[in-house]
């Protein structure tokens, strides 16, 4: 019996670091949502201003929106993130998602 390919599929994780009242963040969310409709991936948002996210606030307070694109390694470990900052297009996100997928295989 052979395992199916689905058991070995690598889903890219896309994490958007954002905060409330950020116009660029709203645009970034829409960009990522449009791509996720066409090309599904594991999507997460992190509001850097929420209590408990101080570490991310210290890193990205003046840089949001920031996008991390990572591939799973083993268990819950993720690859080092590829990053996009501030303004990015759907095409730029898709290119980076494709690149991370290829590197994971």
N, C-alpha and C positions, 0 to 999 in steps of 0.2 A: 504494500500500500504506500502511495506517495502523498506527501503533504501537499495541500494546494498552495498556490502562489500567495493567496490571501493571508496565509499564516506568516509569510515572510515580508509582507508589504511594509514599506516604510512611509509613514505619514509624516510629512513635514509639519513642524509646529511653527506657527506665526504668532508672535506676541507683540501687541501694540501697547506701548507705554504712553499714557495720555493723562489729562487732567480736565476738570470741569472748566467751562468758560474759555475754551481754547478753540478758536476758529480753525486753525490748521489741523487740530485733532479731529474735528468734525469732518473735514475734507478727507483726511487720512482714513477714517473709519469707513466712509463711503467708498473710497478707492479699494480698500481691502475687501469690503463686503461684495462689491461687484465681481472681483476676481474669484472670491470664494464660491460664488454661484456657478461659475464656469469650471473652476478647478478646485475641488474640495481639499481642504487641509484642516489641521487641528488649530483652531483660532482661540486666542486668549487676549483679554484686555487687562491691563494693570493701571489703575488710577494711582499715580505716584503720590497723591495728596492724602490718600486714605490711611488712617492709622494702621501701622503694621508694615507699610511699604516705605519706611524712612530710608532704607538702604538704596532703593531705586530713586527716591527723591534726591538724595545726596549726589547721585550720579547724573540724573537727567533733568533736574529742576528747570534749567534754562534751555533745554534741547528738545522738549516734546513738540511734536510727536516723534517717537523713535520706534522703528520696527526691527525686531529680532526674527531671523529665519534660521531654524535649526532642524537637524535630522536626529532621530533617536539613535542611540548607540546600543548599550546593553541595559536591560532593566529600565530604570527611570532616568538614566543618564542621557544628556543631550550633547550634541556636538557644539563646538564653539560657535557663537552666533555670527551670522552675516548681518550687517546692519544697514538700515536706510534712515536718514534723518530728515526732518522738517517736511519738505515738499517732495513727493515722489509720485510717479505715474503708475497706473495699473500695469503697464508694460514693464516698467522697472521692477516691480514686485514680482511679476510672473517670471521674468528672466532670472531673478535671484532664487525663487522657489525651484525653478528647473535646475539651476546650478547645484543647489543643495541636494536635490533628489539624485542627480547624477553622481555627486561625490559620495553619497550614502551607499551606492551599489558597488 
